[in-house]
Amino acid sequence: MRSRLPISILVRLALLLALVVGLAACADKESILGENPEDLDTEPDTISGAISIDANSSTPGILNAKSTGSDADFFKVVLTAAGTLTVNTTGTTDTSGALLNSTGTSTLASNTDTSSSNKNFSFTYSASAGTYHVRVTGATSSTTGPYTLVSTFTAATTLPGTPGTLSASPGNGTVTLTWSAPSSGGTPTSYKVFRSTTSTVSTSGTPLATVTAPTVTYTNTGLTNGTTYYYRVVASNSAGNGPDSNLVSATPSATTVPSAPTGVTATAGNAQVTITWTAVSGATSYRVYRSTTSTVTTASTLVGSPASSATSFTDTSAVNGTTYYYAMTVTTSGGTSAISS
């Protein structure tokens, strides 16, 4: 007669079997999780669910190879000002990246690096204020692993203002330009000089020259004598170009351009001011300019054009009680001088 195990022993065996099966299932699940980081991926795979990040931030992420194809993680950054946005990844996972517009319909910047020596992407974009999206993908469809997304933003400075009055003095095959720093706006880091042989000088193209601030003079050499050249100058910094300067022109000549008149003095009278100067040899005419500030340029009020033989001029348009400042230029066959000091 076959013996039977007591019921208590059978119950214990059943419980032990269930425990073994449960442990095996857990081990299998752990193995799956370890081999498929998709279960750990919390970054959204569509632009509509993009994670918001700060313009200056460091954000961890993870890529995984899915059954439906490669992973793509999306992040959103909102810029409140114009400036330079740099985005890169760190880590050992081979990543590619792209900067998209607010709707994700246009790629603004991108970088793909599948080399063995550098597995991280990096790109820099000159951005306006607004919303942008960053897309991170693996270098291949099977790329799996963690990464850190780093965003760095530097706000642009204020655009510089208009350069102070531009003047041009011709020489033998040369034209020398002078101006002053803008009185408003951001600090210039450079000045861009533009030239044309017509009175329409565009400042949207490639400049003739770029002068590093604080220098405020430029000599254009190698010019054709007898040809009239037109110029404008704009102040520039990291925010861009400021407004155009005034338009000036000059005609180089083989004849020496005269120096500015010297010995210029002003004597006040009753509703008039008399200006005197030292005669300039070869003068064909003079021009007298007036300002109510100490800065007198050829853009200031022209109050008189004395004859070539004159050494004095009386300004009869002066108003009693008002302080006036005067300067002048002289013209010879060599051209027109710079304004006197």
VOBA-1610 file (N, C-alpha, C; in pm, whole numbers, padded with zeros to 5 digits, always signed):
BEGIN
Met+00085-00119+00000Met+00000+00000+00000Met+00088+00124+00000Arg+00062+00218-00097Arg+00144+00338-00114Arg+00112+00436-00003Ser+00218+00491+00057Ser+00198+00589+00167Ser+00171+00726+00112Arg+00096+00803+00183Arg+00064+00941+00142Arg+00133+01041+00235Leu+00176+01154+00173Leu+00240+01260+00253Leu+00132+01334+00329Pro+00164+01374+00446Pro+00066+01453+00523Pro+00031+01581+00448Ile-00090+01630+00470Ile-00136+01753+00403Ile-00048+01871+00437Ser+00001+01879+00558Ser+00086+01994+00598Ser+00212+02000+00516Ile+00270+01883+00485Ile+00392+01881+00404Ile+00362+01923+00261Leu+00248+01877+00208Leu+00209+01917+00072Leu+00191+02068+00061Val+00131+02128+00161Val+00111+02274+00160Val+00244+02344+00159Arg+00338+02290+00241Arg+00468+02355+00247Arg+00542+02344+00114Leu+00531+02229+00050Leu+00595+02212-00081Leu+00535+02306-00185Ala+00403+02325-00181Ala+00337+02416-00276Ala+00385+02558-00256Leu+00396+02600-00129Leu+00443+02735-00101Leu+00587+02755-00147Leu+00670+02653-00126Leu+00810+02662-00168Leu+00819+02673-00319Leu+00736+02594-00391Leu+00735+02601-00537Leu+00694+02740-00586Ala+00593+02796-00522Ala+00547+02931-00562Ala+00656+03034-00538Leu+00730+03020-00430Leu+00837+03114-00400Leu+00948+03106-00505Val+00982+02982-00543Val+01086+02965-00645Val+01044+03027-00777Val+00919+03003-00817Val+00868+03061-00942Val+00869+03212-00937Gly+00831+03269-00823Gly+00829+03416-00809Gly+00967+03474-00818Leu+01063+03409-00751Leu+01201+03460-00758Leu+01254+03453-00900Ala+01222+03352-00972Ala+01267+03338-01111Ala+01208+03447-01198Ala+01080+03479-01173Ala+01013+03585-01252Ala+01077+03720-01224Cys+01108+03744-01096Cys+01171+03872-01059Cys+01309+03884-01123Ala+01384+03772-01120Ala+01517+03776-01180Ala+01509+03804-01328Asp+01409+03742-01395Asp+01391+03764-01538Asp+01354+03908-01567Lys+01265+03964-01483Lys+01224+04103-01501Lys+01340+04197-01481Glu+01424+04167-01379Glu+01540+04251-01351Glu+01635+04249-01470Ser+01649+04126-01530Ser+01736+04113-01646Ser+01685+04198-01761Ile+01552+04198-01782Ile+01493+04277-01890Ile+01515+04425-01868Leu+01492+04471-01743Leu+01512+04612-01713Leu+01657+04652-01735Gly+01748+04565-01697Gly+01889+04598-01712Gly+01930+04604-01857Glu+01862+04527-01943Glu+01900+04524-02082Glu+01821+04622-02167Asn+01715+04681-02115Asn+01631+04772-02191Asn+01609+04902-02115Pro+01697+05003-02133Pro+01684+05130-02063Pro+01557+05205-02100Glu+01482+05156-02198Glu+01356+05222-02233Glu+01266+05235-02112Asp+01277+05135-02021Asp+01193+05139-01902Asp+01233+05252-01808Leu+01355+05305-01826Leu+01403+05413-01741Leu+01393+05549-01809Asp+01359+05550-01937Asp+01355+05673-02016Asp+01230+05755-01980Thr+01252+05874-01924Thr+01139+05960-01885Thr+01128+06084-01973Glu+01223+06105-02067Glu+01216+06222-02153Glu+01112+06199-02263Pro+01032+06303-02294Pro+00927+06287-02395Pro+00985+06264-02533Asp+00916+06184-02612Asp+00962+06150-02746Asp+00893+06234-02853Thr+00812+06330-02813Thr+00746+06419-02908Thr+00763+06563-02863Ile+00760+06655-02959Ile+00784+06795-02927Ile+00672+06853-02841Ser+00553+06797-02852Ser+00440+06850-02774Ser+00459+06830-02625Gly+00539+06732-02587Gly+00561+06707-02445Gly+00701+06745-02399Ala+00766+06832-02475Ala+00905+06868-02445Ala+00923+06917-02302Ile+01033+06874-02239Ile+01064+06917-02103Ile+01121+07058-02107Ser+01072+07148-02024Ser+01123+07285-02017Ser+01254+07287-01938Ile+01353+07352-01993Ile+01481+07368-01925Ile+01519+07515-01925Asp+01603+07555-01832Asp+01652+07693-01828Asp+01755+07715-01937Ala+01771+07841-01976Ala+01868+07875-02080Ala+02009+07841-02036Asn+02033+07849-01905Asn+02162+07806-01850Asn+02135+07691-01755Ser+02157+07569-01801Ser+02118+07452-01722Ser+02197+07329-01764Ser+02188+07226-01679Ser+02247+07096-01706Ser+02142+06991-01671Thr+02099+06913-01771Thr+01985+06822-01754Thr+02024+06680-01794Pro+02007+06580-01704Pro+02039+06442-01740Pro+01930+06381-01828Gly+01970+06290-01914Gly+01874+06220-01999Gly+01926+06081-02033Ile+01841+06002-02100Ile+01883+05867-02140Ile+01821+05833-02274Leu+01901+05774-02361Leu+01853+05728-02491Leu+01843+05576-02489Asn+01749+05524-02568Asn+01738+05379-02577Asn+01691+05339-02715Ala+01732+05221-02756Ala+01688+05167-02884Ala+01555+05097-02863Lys+01452+05143-02933Lys+01318+05088-02915Lys+01284+04989-03027Ser+01181+04916-03003Ser+01137+04821-03105Ser+01086+04894-03229Thr+01044+05019-03209Thr+00991+05098-03321Thr+01097+05184-03387Gly+01222+05176-03340Gly+01328+05258-03398Gly+01405+05334-03293Ser+01486+05431-03336Ser+01571+05505-03245Ser+01490+05600-03158Asp+01549+05638-03043Asp+01484+05728-02948Asp+01515+05873-02985Ala+01424+05963-02952Ala+01445+06107-02970Ala+01386+06177-02848Asp+01467+06255-02780Asp+01422+06329-02662Asp+01409+06477-02698Phe+01306+06543-02643Phe+01280+06683-02675Phe+01282+06769-02549Phe+01342+06888-02563Phe+01350+06984-02454Phe+01310+07122-02507Lys+01254+07204-02420Lys+01210+07339-02460Lys+01284+07443-02378Val+01334+07547-02446Val+01401+07658-02378Val+01341+07789-02428Val+01306+07877-02337Val+01246+08007-02370Val+01348+08117-02340Leu+01380+08196-02442Leu+01475+08306-02427Leu+01398+08437-02418Thr+01428+08517-02318Thr+01358+08645-02299Thr+01432+08760-02364Ala+01549+08733-02423Ala+01627+08837-02490Ala+01707+08773-02601Ala+01756+08855-02692Ala+01844+08805-02798Ala+01981+08773-02739Gly+02051+08680-02802Gly+02184+08646-02754Gly+02238+08522-02821Thr+02341+08464-02760Thr+02407+08347-02816Thr+02373+08224-02732Leu+02314+08123-02796Leu+02274+07999-02729Leu+02366+07887-02774Thr+02432+07823-02678Thr+02517+07707-02706Thr+02460+07585-02636Val+02444+07476-02710Val+02389+07352-02655Val+02485+07237-02687Asn+02512+07155-02588Asn+02600+07039-02609Asn+02563+06928-02512Thr+02617+06811-02538Thr+02601+06699-02445Thr+02736+06661-02388Thr+02730+06597-02271Thr+02849+06536-02212Thr+02817+06391-02180Gly+02920+06311-02163Gly+02899+06169-02135Gly+02959+06083-02243Thr+02941+05952-02231Thr+03002+05857-02325Thr+02906+05806-02431Thr+02779+05844-02421Thr+02681+05800-02521Thr+02695+05886-02646Asp+02699+05822-02762Asp+02718+05892-02889Asp+02588+05960-02930Thr+02582+06092-02916Thr+02458+06166-02938Thr+02469+06261-03057Ser+02352+06292-03114Ser+02337+06395-03216Ser+02232+06493-03166Gly+02242+06620-03210Gly+02148+06719-03160Gly+02107+06819-03265Ala+01993+06883-03242Ala+01944+06985-03334Ala+01863+07088-03256Leu+01872+07212-03300Leu+01789+07321-03245Leu+01676+07348-03342Leu+01553+07342-03291Leu+01434+07361-03374Leu+01364+07491-03336Asn+01281+07541-03427Asn+01203+07661-03397Asn+01090+07628-03301Ser+01005+07726-03273Ser+00902+07710-03169Ser+00802+07599-03201Thr+00781+07571-03329Thr+00685+07468-03368Thr+00753+07337-03405Gly+00885+07337-03411Gly+00957+07217-03448Gly+00957+07188-03596Thr+00916+07285-03677Thr+00905+07262-03821Thr+01030+07303-03897Ser+01126+07367-03829Ser+01247+07414-03898Ser+01369+07389-03811Thr+01474+07335-03871Thr+01600+07312-03801Thr+01688+07436-03814Leu+01724+07495-03700Leu+01801+07618-03699Leu+01951+07593-03685Ala+01987+07488-03616Ala+02128+07452-03599Ala+02134+07305-03563Ser+02245+07239-03598Ser+02257+07097-03566Ser+02403+07056-03567Asn+02429+06942-03504Asn+02563+06886-03504Asn+02554+06737-03482Thr+02620+06662-03568Thr+02625+06516-03555Thr+02770+06475-03548Asp+02806+06402-03446Asp+02944+06356-03432Asp+02944+06207-03398Thr+02977+06126-03497Thr+02980+05981-03477Thr+03122+05929-03466Ser+03220+06019-03450Ser+03359+05976-03441Ser+03382+05904-03309Ser+03482+05820-03307Ser+03512+05744-03186Ser+03576+05831-03079Ser+03638+05941-03121Ser+03711+06024-03025Ser+03621+06123-02952Asn+03511+06162-03012Asn+03422+06260-02950Asn+03278+06220-02975Lys+03210+06175-02872Lys+03074+06125-02888Lys+02967+06228-02856Asn+03007+06352-02823Asn+02911+06456-02784Asn+02893+06558-02896Phe+02771+06608-02910Phe+02745+06712-03009Phe+02755+06849-02944Ser+02770+06951-03028Ser+02771+07089-02980Ser+02736+07181-03095Phe+02651+07281-03070Phe+02622+07383-03170Phe+02595+07515-03101Thr+02617+07623-03174Thr+02596+07760-03123Thr+02506+07834-03221Tyr+02412+07910-03166Tyr+02314+07980-03251Tyr+02291+08121-03199Ser+02293+08219-03290Ser+02260+08357-03254Ser+02109+08371-03255Ala+02051+08375-03138Ala+01906+08363-03126Ala+01840+08496-03091Ser+01718+08511-03139Ser+01632+08620-03096Ser+01552+08572-02975Ala+01486+08664-02908Ala+01399+08623-02798Ala+01287+08535-02853Gly+01252+08428-02780Gly+01146+08339-02827Gly+01164+08199-02772Thr+01081+08106-02824Thr+01081+07967-02779Thr+01155+07879-02879Tyr+01238+07790-02826Tyr+01315+07699-02910Tyr+01304+07558-02851His+01328+07459-02937His+01328+07319-02893His+01461+07255-02928Val+01507+07168-02839Val+01629+07091-02863Val+01590+06944-02877Arg+01638+06881-02984Arg+01612+06740-03007Arg+01743+06663-02991Val+01741+06563-02905Val+01859+06478-02883Val+01827+06338-02934Thr+01913+06285-03020Thr+01897+06150-03072Thr+02031+06077-03061Gly+02024+05945-03080Gly+02146+05868-03083Gly+02213+05880-03219Ala+02344+05859-03220Ala+02417+05866-03346Ala+02371+05757-03442Thr+02322+05645-03389Thr+02265+05538-03471Thr+02133+05494-03410Ser+02058+05414-03482Ser+01927+05370-03433Ser+01938+05276-03314Ser+02057+05222-03291Ser+02073+05129-03180Ser+02142+05193-03059Thr+02164+05326-03064Thr+02233+05393-02954Thr+02150+05389-02826Thr+02213+05346-02718Thr+02147+05337-02588Thr+02244+05388-02481Gly+02192+05469-02388Gly+02277+05512-02277Gly+02243+05650-02226Pro+02300+05688-02113Pro+02272+05818-02051Pro+02357+05930-02112Tyr+02311+06051-02094Tyr+02384+06170-02137Tyr+02343+06287-02048Thr+02414+06397-02058Thr+02376+06521-01991Thr+02367+06632-02095Leu+02252+06698-02099Leu+02232+06809-02193Leu+02268+06939-02122Val+02361+07015-02182Val+02408+07140-02123Val+02367+07256-02214Ser+02299+07355-02157Ser+02257+07474-02230Ser+02323+07597-02169Thr+02384+07680-02254Thr+02451+07802-02208Thr+02403+07919-02293Phe+02359+08027-02227Phe+02306+08143-02300Phe+02373+08270-02252Thr+02416+08352-02347Thr+02474+08483-02317Thr+02392+08590-02387Ala+02327+08676-02310Ala+02242+08780-02368Ala+02327+08882-02444Ala+02273+08927-02554Ala+02343+09028-02633Ala+02341+09163-02563Thr+02439+09243-02593Thr+02443+09379-02539Thr+02352+09468-02624Thr+02333+09592-02579Thr+02250+09687-02652Thr+02319+09734-02778Leu+02243+09752-02885Leu+02301+09805-03008Leu+02363+09942-02984Pro+02478+09970-03045Pro+02536+10104-03031Pro+02454+10207-03107Gly+02472+10333-03070Gly+02403+10442-03139Gly+02475+10483-03266Thr+02435+10597-03320Thr+02494+10650-03444Thr+02630+10712-03416Pro+02731+10682-03497Pro+02861+10747-03477Pro+02848+10898-03487Gly+02936+10969-03413Gly+02939+11115-03425Gly+02976+11156-03566Thr+02955+11281-03599Thr+02965+11330-03737Thr+03088+11278-03811Leu+03062+11216-03925Leu+03167+11163-04011Leu+03216+11272-04105Ser+03349+11284-04120Ser+03407+11379-04215Ser+03511+11308-04299Ala+03536+11360-04419Ala+03630+11297-04513Ala+03727+11400-04566Ser+03857+11369-04565Ser+03961+11458-04617Ser+04037+11385-04726Pro+04034+11435-04852Pro+04104+11368-04961Pro+04254+11395-04958Gly+04329+11302-05013Gly+04472+11317-05030Gly+04512+11265-05166Asn+04638+11239-05184Asn+04688+11186-05311Asn+04659+11036-05315Gly+04549+10997-05381Gly+04509+10857-05387Gly+04453+10804-05257Thr+04419+10894-05166Thr+04368+10852-05035Thr+04249+10938-04994Val+04171+10883-04901Val+04067+10960-04831Val+04077+10920-04684Thr+04088+11019-04597Thr+04095+10992-04454Thr+03961+11027-04390Leu+03904+10930-04322Leu+03775+10947-04254Leu+03798+10964-04105Thr+03720+11053-04044Thr+03722+11069-03899Thr+03578+11081-03850Trp+03554+11032-03730Trp+03423+11039-03667Trp+03443+11033-03517Ser+03337+11030-03440Ser+03348+11017-03294Ser+03257+10905-03247Ala+03281+10859-03124Ala+03203+10749-03068Ala+03057+10791-03050Pro+02963+10697-03060Pro+02821+10730-03039Pro+02798+10787-02899Ser+02704+10875-02889Ser+02671+10936-02760Ser+02562+10859-02686Ser+02511+10753-02749Ser+02404+10673-02686Ser+02418+10528-02728Gly+02339+10441-02665Gly+02339+10300-02700Gly+02453+10225-02634Gly+02471+10100-02679Gly+02576+10016-02622Gly+02715+10058-02667Thr+02815+10006-02599Thr+02954+10040-02631Thr+02998+09966-02756Pro+03049+10038-02856Pro+03095+09970-02978Pro+03222+09890-02952Thr+03233+09777-03021Thr+03358+09703-03021Thr+03434+09724-03151Ser+03364+09775-03252Ser+03428+09804-03380Ser+03342+09901-03459Tyr+03400+09954-03566Tyr+03329+10040-03660Tyr+03347+09981-03800Lys+03239+09977-03877Lys+03244+09923-04011Lys+03232+10038-04112Val+03324+10040-04206Val+03331+10147-04307Val+03277+10093-04439Phe+03185+10165-04499Phe+03127+10126-04627Phe+03152+10236-04731Arg+03172+10196-04855Arg+03209+10292-04960Arg+03134+10263-05089Ser+03112+10368-05167Ser+03051+10354-05299Ser+03102+10467-05387Thr+03087+10451-05517Thr+03120+10561-05609Thr+02993+10635-05650Thr+02882+10601-05584Thr+02758+10677-05602Thr+02714+10725-05464Ser+02617+10813-05462Ser+02572+10870-05335Ser+02486+10773-05255Thr+02456+10656-05312Thr+02382+10553-05240Thr+02482+10453-05181Val+02505+10461-05051Val+02600+10373-04985Val+02523+10275-04897Ser+02521+10148-04935Ser+02452+10046-04857Ser+02541+09997-04745Thr+02483+09981-04627Thr+02558+09930-04512Thr+02514+09788-04476Ser+02449+09719-04569Ser+02400+09584-04542Ser+02492+09476-04596Gly+02589+09515-04678Gly+02679+09417-04736Gly+02809+09403-04659Thr+02912+09359-04730Thr+03045+09344-04671Thr+03112+09480-04659Pro+03163+09516-04542Pro+03223+09649-04527Pro+03357+09660-04600Leu+03392+09782-04634Leu+03524+09809-04692Leu+03632+09776-04590Ala+03606+09813-04466Ala+03703+09791-04359Ala+03630+09785-04226Thr+03692+09716-04131Thr+03643+09711-03993Thr+03752+09766-03903Val+03718+09870-03829Val+03813+09940-03742Val+03781+09903-03598Thr+03879+09855-03526Thr+03859+09816-03387Thr+03846+09939-03297Ala+03737+09943-03218Ala+03719+10053-03124Ala+03830+10045-03018Pro+03874+10159-02962Pro+03813+10292-02972Pro+03864+10379-03086Thr+03941+10323-03181Thr+03991+10402-03294Thr+03875+10460-03373Val+03884+10589-03407Val+03774+10656-03479Val+03828+10728-03603Thr+03920+10665-03671Thr+03973+10719-03797Thr+04012+10605-03889Tyr+04005+10628-04018Tyr+04042+10527-04116Tyr+04087+10597-04243Thr+04199+10551-04301Thr+04249+10606-04426Thr+04234+10502-04536Asn+04156+10535-04636Asn+04133+10450-04752Asn+04239+10481-04857Thr+04326+10386-04885Thr+04437+10409-04978Thr+04411+10340-05111Gly+04501+10366-05207Gly+04493+10301-05338Gly+04378+10350-05423Leu+04332+10472-05399Leu+04218+10526-05474Leu+04264+10596-05603Thr+04168+10617-05692Thr+04196+10684-05819Thr+04173+10833-05804Asn+04278+10913-05828Asn+04264+11058-05819Asn+04161+11107-05921Gly+04079+11200-05879Gly+03976+11255-05966Gly+03842+11185-05956Thr+03839+11072-05890Thr+03714+10997-05870Thr+03655+11033-05734Thr+03526+11058-05731Thr+03460+11092-05605Thr+03411+10964-05537Tyr+03444+10952-05409Tyr+03404+10836-05330Tyr+03311+10881-05217Tyr+03212+10796-05188Tyr+03112+10825-05085Tyr+03126+10723-04972Tyr+03104+10767-04849Tyr+03127+10681-04734Tyr+03017+10695-04629Arg+02996+10583-04557Arg+02918+10582-04433Arg+02991+10490-04335Val+02967+10512-04207Val+03025+10430-04101Val+02915+10388-04005Val+02921+10263-03957Val+02828+10217-03852Val+02910+10162-03736Ala+02858+10183-03615Ala+02919+10125-03496Ala+02861+09986-03474Ser+02942+09893-03424Ser+02897+09755-03411Ser+02944+09694-03279Asn+02863+09601-03227Asn+02904+09518-03113Asn+02837+09382-03127Ser+02837+09302-03023Ser+02782+09167-03034Ser+02632+09164-03062Ala+02564+09275-03036Ala+02420+09283-03064Ala+02391+09312-03210Gly+02492+09360-03283Gly+02472+09393-03424Gly+02524+09531-03459Asn+02477+09581-03574Asn+02518+09713-03622Asn+02419+09820-03580Gly+02471+09935-03540Gly+02386+10049-03508Gly+02344+10124-03633Pro+02279+10240-03617Pro+02233+10320-03732Pro+02349+10374-03815Asp+02318+10407-03941Asp+02419+10463-04032Asp+02462+10602-03988Ser+02588+10633-04016Ser+02637+10770-03997Ser+02586+10858-04110Asn+02618+10985-04104Asn+02589+11075-04215Asn+02673+11035-04337Leu+02628+11075-04454Leu+02698+11047-04580Leu+02802+11154-04607Val+02924+11113-04643Val+03028+11209-04681Val+03089+11166-04813Ser+03154+11259-04880Ser+03222+11227-05005Ser+03354+11303-05011Ala+03445+11251-05090Ala+03575+11316-05109Ala+03632+11271-05242Thr+03712+11359-05304Thr+03774+11330-05433Thr+03925+11337-05419Pro+03993+11224-05421Pro+04140+11226-05409Pro+04203+11306-05523Ser+04316+11367-05495Ser+04387+11448-05594Ser+04536+11440-05569Ala+04613+11451-05678Ala+04758+11449-05663Ala+04808+11576-05596Thr+04728+11681-05599Thr+04764+11805-05533Thr+04742+11791-05383Thr+04831+11847-05304Thr+04824+11832-05159Thr+04702+11903-05102Val+04629+11832-05019Val+04514+11891-04951Val+04565+11988-04844Pro+04506+12104-04832Pro+04556+12202-04735Pro+04529+12160-04591Ser+04610+12210-04502Ser+04585+12191-04360Ser+04471+12283-04316Ala+04412+12253-04203Ala+04303+12336-04151Ala+04355+12475-04118Pro+04272+12576-04133Pro+04313+12714-04099Pro+04361+12721-03954Thr+04454+12810-03931Thr+04507+12830-03796Thr+04482+12973-03750Gly+04509+12996-03623Gly+04493+13131-03568Gly+04350+13178-03566Val+04255+13083-03558Val+04113+13120-03560Val+04073+13176-03423Thr+04017+13299-03423Thr+03969+13362-03300Thr+03830+13420-03323Ala+03756+13438-03215Ala+03620+13494-03223Ala+03608+13607-03122Thr+03558+13721-03170Thr+03540+13838-03084Thr+03393+13878-03085Ala+03332+13878-02965Ala+03189+13909-02955Ala+03164+14059-02965Gly+03049+14093-03023Gly+03003+14231-03031Gly+02854+14235-02999Asn+02788+14341-03036Asn+02645+14357-03013Asn+02569+14281-03121Ala+02515+14163-03084Ala+02441+14078-03177Ala+02526+14038-03296Gln+02653+14026-03274Gln+02741+13980-03381Gln+02871+13925-03322Val+02940+13842-03401Val+03069+13786-03363Val+03161+13795-03483Thr+03282+13846-03462Thr+03380+13858-03570Thr+03485+13748-03556Ile+03503+13670-03662Ile+03599+13560-03664Ile+03717+13602-03751Thr+03838+13580-03702Thr+03959+13609-03780Thr+04047+13485-03785Trp+04134+13479-03885Trp+04223+13364-03903Trp+04347+13405-03981Thr+04441+13313-03987Thr+04563+13336-04064Thr+04540+13294-04207Ala+04578+13379-04303Ala+04557+13351-04445Ala+04626+13220-04485Val+04561+13144-04574Val+04615+13019-04625Val+04655+13039-04770Ser+04780+13009-04801Ser+04830+13027-04937Ser+04755+12936-05034Gly+04710+12991-05146Gly+04641+12913-05247Gly+04494+12891-05219Ala+04442+12958-05116Ala+04301+12941-05081Ala+04211+12990-05194Thr+04107+12914-05223Thr+04006+12958-05319Thr+03877+12998-05249Ser+03858+12950-05126Ser+03742+12990-05046Ser+03759+12938-04904Tyr+03678+12994-04814Tyr+03672+12949-04675Tyr+03527+12919-04640Arg+03509+12838-04536Arg+03375+12815-04483Arg+03381+12826-04331Val+03284+12900-04275Val+03280+12922-04131Val+03157+12851-04075Tyr+03179+12765-03973Tyr+03070+12687-03912Tyr+03051+12730-03767Arg+02927+12721-03721Arg+02892+12765-03585Arg+02808+12661-03514Ser+02828+12650-03381Ser+02749+12557-03299Ser+02729+12620-03162Thr+02625+12576-03093Thr+02603+12622-02955Thr+02664+12523-02855Thr+02736+12421-02907Thr+02813+12331-02821Thr+02959+12339-02863Ser+03046+12284-02782Ser+03189+12294-02811Ser+03234+12204-02925Thr+03145+12117-02972Thr+03179+12031-03086Thr+03127+12094-03214Val+03220+12145-03295Val+03182+12208-03423Val+03235+12121-03536Thr+03147+12080-03624Thr+03185+11996-03738Thr+03129+12057-03865Thr+03160+11992-03977Thr+03107+12041-04104Thr+02957+12016-04117Ala+02900+11945-04020Ala+02755+11926-04017Ala+02687+12035-03934Ser+02768+12119-03868Ser+02712+12229-03790Ser+02662+12339-03884Thr+02607+12444-03826Thr+02549+12553-03907Thr+02657+12627-03985Leu+02639+12634-04118Leu+02729+12713-04202Leu+02682+12858-04199Val+02765+12946-04144Val+02724+13086-04130Val+02789+13178-04232Gly+02889+13129-04303Gly+02952+13216-04402Gly+03052+13144-04489Ser+03073+13198-04611Ser+03172+13146-04706Ser+03256+13263-04756Pro+03350+13309-04674Pro+03432+13425-04710Pro+03513+13402-04837Ala+03550+13512-04902Ala+03630+13506-05025Ala+03770+13455-04994Ser+03840+13416-05100Ser+03973+13357-05083Ser+04073+13454-05022Ser+04049+13583-05040Ser+04144+13682-04988Ser+04112+13726-04846Ala+04000+13683-04793Ala+03956+13729-04661Ala+04036+13665-04549Thr+04049+13738-04442Thr+04109+13684-04318Thr+04018+13712-04199Ser+03894+13757-04228Ser+03798+13778-04120Ser+03657+13765-04175Phe+03564+13739-04083Phe+03423+13729-04120Phe+03339+13766-03999Thr+03230+13842-04021Thr+03143+13882-03911Thr+03009+13810-03923Asp+02977+13736-03817Asp+02849+13666-03809Asp+02748+13761-03748Thr+02656+13808-03830Thr+02557+13907-03783Thr+02426+13842-03742Ser+02422+13707-03741Ser+02299+13638-03701Ser+02305+13593-03555Ala+02409+13635-03485Ala+02424+13595-03345Ala+02320+13664-03258Val+02281+13596-03149Val+02183+13649-03054Val+02254+13681-02924Asn+02233+13802-02874Asn+02296+13841-02749Asn+02259+13744-02636Gly+02358+13711-02554Gly+02335+13623-02441Gly+02356+13475-02471Thr+02375+13440-02598Thr+02398+13301-02638Thr+02546+13278-02665Thr+02599+13169-02612Thr+02740+13135-02636Thr+02752+13055-02765Tyr+02842+13097-02851Tyr+02863+13031-02979Tyr+03006+12980-02990Tyr+03023+12871-03064Tyr+03154+12815-03092Tyr+03172+12813-03243Tyr+03294+12846-03291Tyr+03319+12856-03434Tyr+03439+12773-03476Ala+03434+12722-03601Ala+03547+12654-03664Ala+03532+12674-03814Met+03637+12644-03889Met+03630+12672-04033Met+03719+12577-04113Thr+03692+12572-04243Thr+03773+12495-04337Thr+03820+12588-04447Val+03923+12545-04519Val+03974+12619-04634Val+03979+12525-04753Thr+03950+12577-04871Thr+03956+12499-04994Thr+04062+12556-05086Thr+04145+12467-05141Thr+04244+12504-05242Thr+04226+12411-05361Ser+04316+12419-05457Ser+04306+12329-05571Ser+04330+12184-05531Gly+04387+12165-05412Gly+04411+12030-05363Gly+04295+11969-05290Gly+04190+12047-05267Gly+04075+11997-05196Gly+04039+12081-05077Thr+03954+12029-04992Thr+03907+12100-04873Thr+03974+12042-04749Ser+04020+12130-04662Ser+04089+12087-04543Ser+03992+12026-04441Ala+04051+11965-04339Ala+03973+11926-04222Ala+03931+12052-04150Ile+03835+12040-04060Ile+03786+12156-03988Ile+03889+12198-03882Ser+03898+12329-03858Ser+03995+12380-03762Ser+03958+12341-03620Ser+04055+12345-03533Ser+04031+12309-03394Ser+04001+12435-03313
//
